[in-house]
Amino acid sequence: MKKIFFLLNILLFFQLSAQETLSSAQWQEDLRFIQNTIHEDYSFLFVKTTKEHFNTEVETLYNDIPNLQEHEIIVGISRLVSLFKYGHTYVSFHQKPFEFSQFPFNLYEFNDGIYIQGTHKNYPEAVGAKVIAVEGKPISEVLKAIEPTVEVENTQYFKAYGINNIRYPAVLHAQKITKTLQNEVTFTLEKNDKVFTQSFTALAKGENVPTHRGYVHQNENWLDARDSSTTPLYLQHLDKVYFSTYLAKEKAMYVRHSRIRDEAEESTKDFYARVFNEIETNDTEKLIIDLRLNGGGNNYLNKDVIKGLIKAEKINKIGKLFVIIGKRTFSACQNLVNEIDNYTNVIFVGEPTAENVNFWGDNRPVTLPNSGINISLSYLWWQDKPAMENADWIAPSIPVTMSFNEYASNQDPVLDAALTFDVPDFKPKPMDYIVSLYLSGQTQKLAEELPKMIQDPLYAFCDFETGLLRVGNILLQSGRTPQIQASIQVFSMILQLFPNSANAYKYQGEAYIALQDNDKATEALKKAISLDSRGDIGKTAKEILLQITN
């Protein structure tokens, strides 16, 4: 009888295994399902890639499937979905029965390199080490190889959320970092001026690296590179969605807000009402809201924060209100940042955000018919700013990054920059100021102020050339003669400040064409071509020139 039960169990095991192992034809059917579903129901996602490029990549993967292992197919699907470059549109590697195993480390990018921020206690030498190479390949080469597997919204998103795809053995093999799917990987590391190698063995499938807000935190099984004897404010009370503390010495109220959701014991509305009340009753000169670890949540909770900031006349002034942003500021928190930017006198401090200013978000799962894998596809367009103001991110007016040693020793240069900043007449939105001078006819003041601001290190965060090009192009696209003439003035001003601006010459050429002055258009376009003979700007200028000379 025991033998019969044993044989039945063996038979059942092989039946289940057969059911879970898909044929090449089934994977190809799943791939066609993705392709058709996206074209039929999600064609609006074709913004950063084209239908033609997507279809070409689909066909390549379709033809490769018979020669690929299961994990390579899944990574291939993730590459396809990642072509759309929206952080909410992705393939999760944590789906049963196809869940990927992980190596036991957490990588973090500081301003001086990528480090092992946290790791399992079995690898004490590795924690706090700088990553030089993976399997003998330079870390820069490895990052370039894995980037196509990440739903890269912008470079900040990749730094925060994408680099840890190195953690997956399946990704390393599919992207040809390793020759086989292997349970071990060797890093070349540098620590205390010593270069050494460290091999990591993958965790059991289903076990994950325990990160919270992007970090591994010290416990009985995991090591953190940071000195745990003290904790900086931005890492305190991470079990809470938000907390506040009054810094009496600096006369500043500090708020750390790490998700867009309500606490069970105190709603977002009540929390901020209490904060604003404390600001009024205390001798408060600054409010600092720290959003650098905030990955989003419920967008509809932002309203009360914005209303409270607008009403807080004591603090809603330039030099009084600071918001810390960073490479984990994402999703509904991007919306919060956008609205703070729109309606308050904020100064942003830190690093650019991980989300585009306007973006496709709020995904829904699309289940593949054979494998059962869920593909997360965005379906809601979020636009807090006009289309002409869309950008890769919200950038800080006070750019500050952190080194590994500053992290490890519990320093916070970002908060320090906000607390100590005291620049009279600072312009957190320099382009708005420049445009206001132009529109008000203060040409003499504009001629004096603009060159100074371009040279001032305080405004190094502002891309004046691109900003001015945008202003000129808006005037040009109006199609009205006075505005087109004004655009030529703007492009001429750009060329005085940036004489090698091929784009300014190209747009100037287009403006002269609109005014039917082909001689001046030809002269401008030829200059654009000479400055960018092998680039896209030069190519476009050549095409325009060909149209007016034929």
Protein Blocks (a to p, Z undefined) as FASTA:
>chain_A
ZZmmmmmmmmmmmmmmmmmpccfklmmmmmmmmmmmmmmmmmmmmmmbcfklmmmmmmmm
mmmmmmpcfklmmmmmmmmmmmnopakbccdfbbcfkbccdddbdddddfkbccdfbacf
klmmlgopacfbgghiafklmmmmmmmmpccfblmlmmmmmmmmmmpmklmmmnomafbd
cfbdcddddeehiacddddddddehiacddeehiacddfkbccfbdfkbccfklgoklbm
bdcdddfknopacdddfbdcddfklcfklmmmmmmmmmmmmccfbdcddfklpgbjjfkl
mmmmmmmmmmmmmlmcghkaccdddfkbghjlmmmmmmmmmmmccdcehjddfbdfbdce
hiaddddfklopacdddfbdcdfbdfklgcfbdcdfbdcdddfklmmnopafklmmmmmg
ccehiafblmlmmmmmmmnopamlmmmmmmmmmmmmklmmpcfklmmmmmmmmmmmnopa
klmmmmmmmmmmmmmmmmmlmklmmmmmmmmmmnopaklmmmmmmmmmmmmmmbmklmmm
mmmmmmmmZZ
